[in-house]
Amino acid sequence: MFESKYSKVLTVILVIVIVAIIGLLGFLAFDFFQNYMVSKDASSTVEDFKGKVNSGSDVAGDGQSTTNDGENPFDKIASSNTSGGNTNAETDSLPLYKGFEMLGTMVIPATNFEYPILNEPATKAKIETAVALQWGAGINQVGNSVIVGHNYRNGLFFSNNKKLQIGDKIYITDNSGTELTYTIYDKFETSDSDTSFFQRDTEGKPEVTLSTCTDDSSGRLIILARVEDY
């Protein structure tokens, strides 16, 4: 009798363990698939965006061409800066990604990162969708632009920024079709309230700051990058 009850208890425990394992595997598979689809969708958007701006298609959807016509990209930057404003943020009609305005795209080969850059302000909804401009001159503009993204520690968004090294390249394409290459020159951790590096002398060059949480969420991991050939 005792052995029979003992066997039943073991059977119940075994069934529970098997169900738990199946449930865990199902959850992990769903999470992996969901992350894969987010990354795939973002990558497809980046490729589609580049194709449109390079072919002269109407990226903004307002009937105006944003072709890359062979003009020196730095001439475009200089021209936009003499008009005195953030042309990225002030554009009347920007392309959309999941309902949010896009300023352009960012590609980081070292971490297989390909995402749209969403317009400021960097709201909770935006940085749960892609990365977003938090502060600054505007992408590919002279001065510093702070771009913020989540570190979910699962490969999405800025989760792999900790793997970046000084010398790695960042490629940013804006709505004019201009693509600039930024080189990482500094990497450090700081508190989540530190903004001392936001306003800095970029010596007349475009710079970007990538900001995300540290893995333990105790602070911020900061990446600084500049356009060298300017």
Secondary structure, 3 states (H helix, E strand, C coil): CHHHHHHHHHHHHHHHHHHHHHHHHHHHHHHHHHHHHHHHHHHHHHHHHHHHHHHCCCCCCCCCCCCCCCCCHHHHHHHHHHCCCCHHHHCCCCCEECCEEEEEEEEEHHHCEEEEEECCCCCHHHHCCCEEEEEECCCCCCEEEEEECCECCCCCECCCHHHCCCCCEEEEEECCCCEEEEEEEEEEEECCCCCCCCCCCCCCCEEEEEEEECCCCCCEEEEEEEECCC
